[in-house]
Each structure stands twice: as C-alpha cells, then as structure tokens.
Amino acid sequence: MAFTPIRLVSPDGVSVLVSNATDRETLLGRGYTPEPAPAPARAPERPRPVVKPADTKTSK
C-alpha cells in the first residue's frame, strides 16, 4: 500500500510532515489536523478595454 506524505498541524500550531499511515493515525488521534490547502493564487488583473463614445454626428 503506497502512502503519500502529508502535513499535519498540532493543536499548538506546529506543522509535521508524516511519512507513513501509522504515524498519521497516531497523530490524528492526538488532535492533529491536516494542514489546510494554500489559497489559490489570484490571476493578475487584465486592463479593461477602453470604450469609445458612440459617434453622435449624423451624415446626410
């Protein structure tokens, strides 16, 4: 069974990298919680297009 290492955070706020399932279950039982995923990066703001005023001149 493959295990992907995860980070757990202690009740005191200390982050720990857990490399096996046994340690993960032990720490979860002691009140550790999975580290929250990082917030997604915001996309850079794109400049808004300049809207030219409508031509009000009428040609005859």
PDB file of N, CA, C and O in Angstrom:
ATOM      1  N   MET A   1       0.847  -1.179   0.000  1.00  0.00           N
ATOM      2  CA  MET A   1       0.000   0.000   0.000  1.00  0.00           C
ATOM      3  C   MET A   1       0.890   1.240   0.000  1.00  0.00           C
ATOM      4  O   MET A   1       1.735   1.397   0.881  1.00  0.00           O
ATOM      5  N   ALA A   2       0.708   2.108  -0.972  1.00  0.00           N
ATOM      6  CA  ALA A   2       1.504   3.330  -1.078  1.00  0.00           C
ATOM      7  C   ALA A   2       0.900   4.423  -0.208  1.00  0.00           C
ATOM      8  O   ALA A   2      -0.320   4.531  -0.081  1.00  0.00           O
ATOM      9  N   PHE A   3       1.750   5.212   0.375  1.00  0.00           N
ATOM     10  CA  PHE A   3       1.285   6.312   1.211  1.00  0.00           C
ATOM     11  C   PHE A   3       1.937   7.596   0.724  1.00  0.00           C
ATOM     12  O   PHE A   3       3.156   7.656   0.563  1.00  0.00           O
ATOM     13  N   THR A   4       1.134   8.615   0.490  1.00  0.00           N
ATOM     14  CA  THR A   4       1.645   9.914   0.100  1.00  0.00           C
ATOM     15  C   THR A   4       1.860  10.749   1.360  1.00  0.00           C
ATOM     16  O   THR A   4       0.920  10.947   2.129  1.00  0.00           O
ATOM     17  N   PRO A   5       3.079  11.242   1.588  1.00  0.00           N
ATOM     18  CA  PRO A   5       3.321  12.051   2.783  1.00  0.00           C
ATOM     19  C   PRO A   5       2.389  13.267   2.834  1.00  0.00           C
ATOM     20  O   PRO A   5       2.107  13.897   1.815  1.00  0.00           O
ATOM     21  N   ILE A   6       1.923  13.575   4.038  1.00  0.00           N
ATOM     22  CA  ILE A   6       1.045  14.734   4.225  1.00  0.00           C
ATOM     23  C   ILE A   6       1.547  15.547   5.409  1.00  0.00           C
ATOM     24  O   ILE A   6       2.325  15.058   6.227  1.00  0.00           O
ATOM     25  N   ARG A   7       1.098  16.775   5.488  1.00  0.00           N
ATOM     26  CA  ARG A   7       1.434  17.631   6.625  1.00  0.00           C
ATOM     27  C   ARG A   7       0.244  17.690   7.565  1.00  0.00           C
ATOM     28  O   ARG A   7      -0.899  17.876   7.147  1.00  0.00           O
ATOM     29  N   LEU A   8       0.545  17.526   8.855  1.00  0.00           N
ATOM     30  CA  LEU A   8      -0.460  17.661   9.896  1.00  0.00           C
ATOM     31  C   LEU A   8      -0.039  18.810  10.793  1.00  0.00           C
ATOM     32  O   LEU A   8       1.148  19.102  10.936  1.00  0.00           O
ATOM     33  N   VAL A   9      -1.032  19.462  11.400  1.00  0.00           N
ATOM     34  CA  VAL A   9      -0.770  20.595  12.283  1.00  0.00           C
ATOM     35  C   VAL A   9      -1.224  20.222  13.682  1.00  0.00           C
ATOM     36  O   VAL A   9      -2.348  19.763  13.888  1.00  0.00           O
ATOM     37  N   SER A  10      -0.330  20.427  14.641  1.00  0.00           N
ATOM     38  CA  SER A  10      -0.645  20.095  16.031  1.00  0.00           C
ATOM     39  C   SER A  10      -1.620  21.129  16.604  1.00  0.00           C
ATOM     40  O   SER A  10      -1.804  22.196  16.019  1.00  0.00           O
ATOM     41  N   PRO A  11      -2.238  20.820  17.735  1.00  0.00           N
ATOM     42  CA  PRO A  11      -3.109  21.809  18.379  1.00  0.00           C
ATOM     43  C   PRO A  11      -2.362  23.093  18.750  1.00  0.00           C
ATOM     44  O   PRO A  11      -2.973  24.153  18.886  1.00  0.00           O
ATOM     45  N   ASP A  12      -1.024  22.992  18.913  1.00  0.00           N
ATOM     46  CA  ASP A  12      -0.203  24.171  19.225  1.00  0.00           C
ATOM     47  C   ASP A  12       0.186  24.957  17.981  1.00  0.00           C
ATOM     48  O   ASP A  12       0.739  26.051  18.087  1.00  0.00           O
ATOM     49  N   GLY A  13      -0.100  24.406  16.794  1.00  0.00           N
ATOM     50  CA  GLY A  13       0.211  25.100  15.548  1.00  0.00           C
ATOM     51  C   GLY A  13       1.495  24.651  14.878  1.00  0.00           C
ATOM     52  O   GLY A  13       1.922  25.268  13.902  1.00  0.00           O
ATOM     53  N   VAL A  14       2.127  23.586  15.378  1.00  0.00           N
ATOM     54  CA  VAL A  14       3.366  23.090  14.784  1.00  0.00           C
ATOM     55  C   VAL A  14       3.028  22.158  13.621  1.00  0.00           C
ATOM     56  O   VAL A  14       2.200  21.257  13.758  1.00  0.00           O
ATOM     57  N   SER A  15       3.675  22.384  12.478  1.00  0.00           N
ATOM     58  CA  SER A  15       3.429  21.580  11.286  1.00  0.00           C
ATOM     59  C   SER A  15       4.413  20.410  11.245  1.00  0.00           C
ATOM     60  O   SER A  15       5.607  20.589  11.487  1.00  0.00           O
ATOM     61  N   VAL A  16       3.906  19.206  10.937  1.00  0.00           N
ATOM     62  CA  VAL A  16       4.722  17.994  10.903  1.00  0.00           C
ATOM     63  C   VAL A  16       4.456  17.270   9.591  1.00  0.00           C
ATOM     64  O   VAL A  16       3.305  17.106   9.188  1.00  0.00           O
ATOM     65  N   LEU A  17       5.532  16.833   8.922  1.00  0.00           N
ATOM     66  CA  LEU A  17       5.389  16.025   7.712  1.00  0.00           C
ATOM     67  C   LEU A  17       5.338  14.562   8.135  1.00  0.00           C
ATOM     68  O   LEU A  17       6.276  14.056   8.752  1.00  0.00           O
ATOM     69  N   VAL A  18       4.247  13.887   7.805  1.00  0.00           N
ATOM     70  CA  VAL A  18       4.045  12.495   8.195  1.00  0.00           C
ATOM     71  C   VAL A  18       4.307  11.629   6.974  1.00  0.00           C
ATOM     72  O   VAL A  18       3.754  11.867   5.900  1.00  0.00           O
ATOM     73  N   SER A  19       5.167  10.609   7.150  1.00  0.00           N
ATOM     74  CA  SER A  19       5.572   9.800   6.001  1.00  0.00           C
ATOM     75  C   SER A  19       4.988   8.392   5.988  1.00  0.00           C
ATOM     76  O   SER A  19       5.265   7.622   5.068  1.00  0.00           O
ATOM     77  N   ASN A  20       4.175   8.035   7.005  1.00  0.00           N
ATOM     78  CA  ASN A  20       3.548   6.715   6.952  1.00  0.00           C
ATOM     79  C   ASN A  20       2.177   6.749   7.618  1.00  0.00           C
ATOM     80  O   ASN A  20       1.875   7.639   8.414  1.00  0.00           O
ATOM     81  N   ALA A  21       1.366   5.774   7.278  1.00  0.00           N
ATOM     82  CA  ALA A  21      -0.032   5.743   7.721  1.00  0.00           C
ATOM     83  C   ALA A  21      -0.153   5.543   9.225  1.00  0.00           C
ATOM     84  O   ALA A  21      -1.071   6.081   9.843  1.00  0.00           O
ATOM     85  N   THR A  22       0.745   4.787   9.819  1.00  0.00           N
ATOM     86  CA  THR A  22       0.686   4.540  11.261  1.00  0.00           C
ATOM     87  C   THR A  22       0.880   5.845  12.040  1.00  0.00           C
ATOM     88  O   THR A  22       0.132   6.143  12.971  1.00  0.00           O
ATOM     89  N   ASP A  23       1.895   6.614  11.645  1.00  0.00           N
ATOM     90  CA  ASP A  23       2.136   7.909  12.313  1.00  0.00           C
ATOM     91  C   ASP A  23       0.960   8.858  12.086  1.00  0.00           C
ATOM     92  O   ASP A  23       0.559   9.586  12.994  1.00  0.00           O
ATOM     93  N   ARG A  24       0.414   8.844  10.877  1.00  0.00           N
ATOM     94  CA  ARG A  24      -0.729   9.707  10.586  1.00  0.00           C
ATOM     95  C   ARG A  24      -1.892   9.402  11.525  1.00  0.00           C
ATOM     96  O   ARG A  24      -2.462  10.313  12.126  1.00  0.00           O
ATOM     97  N   GLU A  25      -2.239   8.138  11.652  1.00  0.00           N
ATOM     98  CA  GLU A  25      -3.367   7.761  12.514  1.00  0.00           C
ATOM     99  C   GLU A  25      -3.086   8.077  13.980  1.00  0.00           C
ATOM    100  O   GLU A  25      -3.984   8.502  14.707  1.00  0.00           O
ATOM    101  N   THR A  26      -1.844   7.872  14.417  1.00  0.00           N
ATOM    102  CA  THR A  26      -1.470   8.187  15.798  1.00  0.00           C
ATOM    103  C   THR A  26      -1.625   9.676  16.063  1.00  0.00           C
ATOM    104  O   THR A  26      -2.198  10.070  17.079  1.00  0.00           O
ATOM    105  N   LEU A  27      -1.120  10.506  15.157  1.00  0.00           N
ATOM    106  CA  LEU A  27      -1.184  11.959  15.357  1.00  0.00           C
ATOM    107  C   LEU A  27      -2.617  12.477  15.237  1.00  0.00           C
ATOM    108  O   LEU A  27      -3.008  13.376  15.980  1.00  0.00           O
ATOM    109  N   LEU A  28      -3.402  11.925  14.316  1.00  0.00           N
ATOM    110  CA  LEU A  28      -4.802  12.342  14.223  1.00  0.00           C
ATOM    111  C   LEU A  28      -5.532  12.037  15.530  1.00  0.00           C
ATOM    112  O   LEU A  28      -6.387  12.810  15.961  1.00  0.00           O
ATOM    113  N   GLY A  29      -5.196  10.918  16.154  1.00  0.00           N
ATOM    114  CA  GLY A  29      -5.794  10.556  17.441  1.00  0.00           C
ATOM    115  C   GLY A  29      -5.378  11.498  18.565  1.00  0.00           C
ATOM    116  O   GLY A  29      -6.078  11.613  19.571  1.00  0.00           O
ATOM    117  N   ARG A  30      -4.248  12.169  18.398  1.00  0.00           N
ATOM    118  CA  ARG A  30      -3.757  13.115  19.411  1.00  0.00           C
ATOM    119  C   ARG A  30      -4.234  14.548  19.154  1.00  0.00           C
ATOM    120  O   ARG A  30      -3.824  15.477  19.851  1.00  0.00           O
ATOM    121  N   GLY A  31      -5.090  14.720  18.164  1.00  0.00           N
ATOM    122  CA  GLY A  31      -5.655  16.048  17.919  1.00  0.00           C
ATOM    123  C   GLY A  31      -5.034  16.823  16.780  1.00  0.00           C
ATOM    124  O   GLY A  31      -5.402  17.974  16.544  1.00  0.00           O
ATOM    125  N   TYR A  32      -4.100  16.217  16.068  1.00  0.00           N
ATOM    126  CA  TYR A  32      -3.519  16.886  14.905  1.00  0.00           C
ATOM    127  C   TYR A  32      -4.571  16.939  13.800  1.00  0.00           C
ATOM    128  O   TYR A  32      -5.454  16.085  13.730  1.00  0.00           O
ATOM    129  N   THR A  33      -4.468  17.941  12.950  1.00  0.00           N
ATOM    130  CA  THR A  33      -5.403  18.088  11.834  1.00  0.00           C
ATOM    131  C   THR A  33      -4.615  18.267  10.538  1.00  0.00           C
ATOM    132  O   THR A  33      -3.487  18.759  10.568  1.00  0.00           O
ATOM    133  N   PRO A  34      -5.189  17.876   9.406  1.00  0.00           N
ATOM    134  CA  PRO A  34      -4.492  18.100   8.129  1.00  0.00           C
ATOM    135  C   PRO A  34      -4.267  19.588   7.887  1.00  0.00           C
ATOM    136  O   PRO A  34      -5.126  20.420   8.182  1.00  0.00           O
ATOM    137  N   GLU A  35      -3.107  19.900   7.348  1.00  0.00           N
ATOM    138  CA  GLU A  35      -2.781  21.292   7.047  1.00  0.00           C
ATOM    139  C   GLU A  35      -3.707  21.777   5.934  1.00  0.00           C
ATOM    140  O   GLU A  35      -3.892  21.077   4.938  1.00  0.00           O
ATOM    141  N   PRO A  36      -4.292  22.967   6.090  1.00  0.00           N
ATOM    142  CA  PRO A  36      -5.184  23.463   5.030  1.00  0.00           C
ATOM    143  C   PRO A  36      -4.422  23.698   3.735  1.00  0.00           C
ATOM    144  O   PRO A  36      -3.245  24.059   3.744  1.00  0.00           O
ATOM    145  N   ALA A  37      -5.107  23.490   2.636  1.00  0.00           N
ATOM    146  CA  ALA A  37      -4.504  23.727   1.321  1.00  0.00           C
ATOM    147  C   ALA A  37      -4.249  25.222   1.146  1.00  0.00           C
ATOM    148  O   ALA A  37      -5.035  26.040   1.623  1.00  0.00           O
ATOM    149  N   PRO A  38      -3.166  25.585   0.471  1.00  0.00           N
ATOM    150  CA  PRO A  38      -2.905  27.003   0.247  1.00  0.00           C
ATOM    151  C   PRO A  38      -3.992  27.627  -0.623  1.00  0.00           C
ATOM    152  O   PRO A  38      -4.562  26.971  -1.494  1.00  0.00           O
ATOM    153  N   ALA A  39      -4.264  28.880  -0.377  1.00  0.00           N
ATOM    154  CA  ALA A  39      -5.268  29.594  -1.173  1.00  0.00           C
ATOM    155  C   ALA A  39      -4.766  29.700  -2.612  1.00  0.00           C
ATOM    156  O   ALA A  39      -3.575  29.921  -2.829  1.00  0.00           O
ATOM    157  N   PRO A  40      -5.638  29.549  -3.583  1.00  0.00           N
ATOM    158  CA  PRO A  40      -5.198  29.667  -4.978  1.00  0.00           C
ATOM    159  C   PRO A  40      -4.716  31.086  -5.268  1.00  0.00           C
ATOM    160  O   PRO A  40      -5.249  32.062  -4.742  1.00  0.00           O
ATOM    161  N   ALA A  41      -3.714  31.172  -6.101  1.00  0.00           N
ATOM    162  CA  ALA A  41      -3.170  32.480  -6.467  1.00  0.00           C
ATOM    163  C   ALA A  41      -4.195  33.242  -7.311  1.00  0.00           C
ATOM    164  O   ALA A  41      -4.879  32.670  -8.159  1.00  0.00           O
ATOM    165  N   ARG A  42      -4.276  34.532  -7.055  1.00  0.00           N
ATOM    166  CA  ARG A  42      -5.195  35.361  -7.841  1.00  0.00           C
ATOM    167  C   ARG A  42      -4.598  35.633  -9.210  1.00  0.00           C
ATOM    168  O   ARG A  42      -3.395  35.854  -9.350  1.00  0.00           O
ATOM    169  N   ALA A  43      -5.435  35.613 -10.188  1.00  0.00           N
ATOM    170  CA  ALA A  43      -4.999  35.932 -11.543  1.00  0.00           C
ATOM    171  C   ALA A  43      -4.722  37.435 -11.617  1.00  0.00           C
ATOM    172  O   ALA A  43      -5.427  38.229 -10.995  1.00  0.00           O
ATOM    173  N   PRO A  44      -3.702  37.819 -12.373  1.00  0.00           N
ATOM    174  CA  PRO A  44      -3.426  39.260 -12.483  1.00  0.00           C
ATOM    175  C   PRO A  44      -4.597  39.967 -13.162  1.00  0.00           C
ATOM    176  O   PRO A  44      -5.254  39.417 -14.045  1.00  0.00           O
ATOM    177  N   GLU A  45      -4.831  41.183 -12.729  1.00  0.00           N
ATOM    178  CA  GLU A  45      -5.933  41.966 -13.304  1.00  0.00           C
ATOM    179  C   GLU A  45      -5.596  42.336 -14.745  1.00  0.00           C
ATOM    180  O   GLU A  45      -4.508  42.831 -15.038  1.00  0.00           O
ATOM    181  N   ARG A  46      -6.542  42.088 -15.626  1.00  0.00           N
ATOM    182  CA  ARG A  46      -6.355  42.481 -17.018  1.00  0.00           C
ATOM    183  C   ARG A  46      -6.921  43.883 -17.189  1.00  0.00           C
ATOM    184  O   ARG A  46      -7.963  44.209 -16.620  1.00  0.00           O
ATOM    185  N   PRO A  47      -6.240  44.707 -17.967  1.00  0.00           N
ATOM    186  CA  PRO A  47      -6.784  46.048 -18.192  1.00  0.00           C
ATOM    187  C   PRO A  47      -8.113  45.960 -18.930  1.00  0.00           C
ATOM    188  O   PRO A  47      -8.286  45.151 -19.842  1.00  0.00           O
ATOM    189  N   ARG A  48      -9.025  46.792 -18.525  1.00  0.00           N
ATOM    190  CA  ARG A  48     -10.334  46.805 -19.184  1.00  0.00           C
ATOM    191  C   ARG A  48     -10.216  47.547 -20.511  1.00  0.00           C
ATOM    192  O   ARG A  48      -9.471  48.522 -20.610  1.00  0.00           O
ATOM    193  N   PRO A  49     -10.938  47.100 -21.525  1.00  0.00           N
ATOM    194  CA  PRO A  49     -10.858  47.795 -22.815  1.00  0.00           C
ATOM    195  C   PRO A  49     -11.477  49.184 -22.716  1.00  0.00           C
ATOM    196  O   PRO A  49     -12.458  49.407 -22.006  1.00  0.00           O
ATOM    197  N   VAL A  50     -10.877  50.094 -23.444  1.00  0.00           N
ATOM    198  CA  VAL A  50     -11.385  51.459 -23.463  1.00  0.00           C
ATOM    199  C   VAL A  50     -12.557  51.509 -24.435  1.00  0.00           C
ATOM    200  O   VAL A  50     -12.428  51.135 -25.601  1.00  0.00           O
ATOM    201  N   VAL A  51     -13.689  51.973 -23.947  1.00  0.00           N
ATOM    202  CA  VAL A  51     -14.874  52.070 -24.789  1.00  0.00           C
ATOM    203  C   VAL A  51     -14.979  53.499 -25.288  1.00  0.00           C
ATOM    204  O   VAL A  51     -15.072  54.444 -24.505  1.00  0.00           O
ATOM    205  N   LYS A  52     -14.961  53.638 -26.622  1.00  0.00           N
ATOM    206  CA  LYS A  52     -15.069  54.975 -27.211  1.00  0.00           C
ATOM    207  C   LYS A  52     -16.536  55.367 -27.256  1.00  0.00           C
ATOM    208  O   LYS A  52     -17.398  54.526 -27.509  1.00  0.00           O
ATOM    209  N   PRO A  53     -16.822  56.632 -27.013  1.00  0.00           N
ATOM    210  CA  PRO A  53     -18.215  57.059 -27.084  1.00  0.00           C
ATOM    211  C   PRO A  53     -18.762  56.904 -28.509  1.00  0.00           C
ATOM    212  O   PRO A  53     -18.030  57.036 -29.490  1.00  0.00           O
ATOM    213  N   ALA A  54     -20.017  56.632 -28.591  1.00  0.00           N
ATOM    214  CA  ALA A  54     -20.654  56.461 -29.902  1.00  0.00           C
ATOM    215  C   ALA A  54     -20.615  57.776 -30.674  1.00  0.00           C
ATOM    216  O   ALA A  54     -20.719  58.856 -30.092  1.00  0.00           O
ATOM    217  N   ASP A  55     -20.463  57.668 -31.993  1.00  0.00           N
ATOM    218  CA  ASP A  55     -20.431  58.835 -32.849  1.00  0.00           C
ATOM    219  C   ASP A  55     -21.861  59.394 -32.948  1.00  0.00           C
ATOM    220  O   ASP A  55     -22.760  58.735 -33.472  1.00  0.00           O
ATOM    221  N   THR A  56     -22.050  60.597 -32.445  1.00  0.00           N
ATOM    222  CA  THR A  56     -23.397  61.193 -32.451  1.00  0.00           C
ATOM    223  C   THR A  56     -23.648  62.047 -33.677  1.00  0.00           C
ATOM    224  O   THR A  56     -24.754  62.549 -33.876  1.00  0.00           O
ATOM    225  N   LYS A  57     -22.634  62.213 -34.491  1.00  0.00           N
ATOM    226  CA  LYS A  57     -22.821  63.004 -35.728  1.00  0.00           C
ATOM    227  C   LYS A  57     -23.585  62.157 -36.733  1.00  0.00           C
ATOM    228  O   LYS A  57     -23.296  60.976 -36.921  1.00  0.00           O
ATOM    229  N   THR A  58     -24.534  62.762 -37.356  1.00  0.00           N
ATOM    230  CA  THR A  58     -25.278  62.048 -38.395  1.00  0.00           C
ATOM    231  C   THR A  58     -24.880  62.604 -39.750  1.00  0.00           C
ATOM    232  O   THR A  58     -24.842  63.820 -39.937  1.00  0.00           O
ATOM    233  N   SER A  59     -24.591  61.749 -40.668  1.00  0.00           N
ATOM    234  CA  SER A  59     -24.243  62.213 -42.012  1.00  0.00           C
ATOM    235  C   SER A  59     -25.482  62.224 -42.882  1.00  0.00           C
ATOM    236  O   SER A  59     -26.328  61.334 -42.798  1.00  0.00           O
ATOM    237  N   LYS A  60     -25.576  63.243 -43.717  1.00  0.00           N
ATOM    238  CA  LYS A  60     -26.744  63.379 -44.580  1.00  0.00           C
ATOM    239  C   LYS A  60     -26.383  63.139 -46.003  1.00  0.00           C
ATOM    240  O   LYS A  60     -27.244  63.212 -46.879  1.00  0.00           O
TER     241      LYS A  60
END
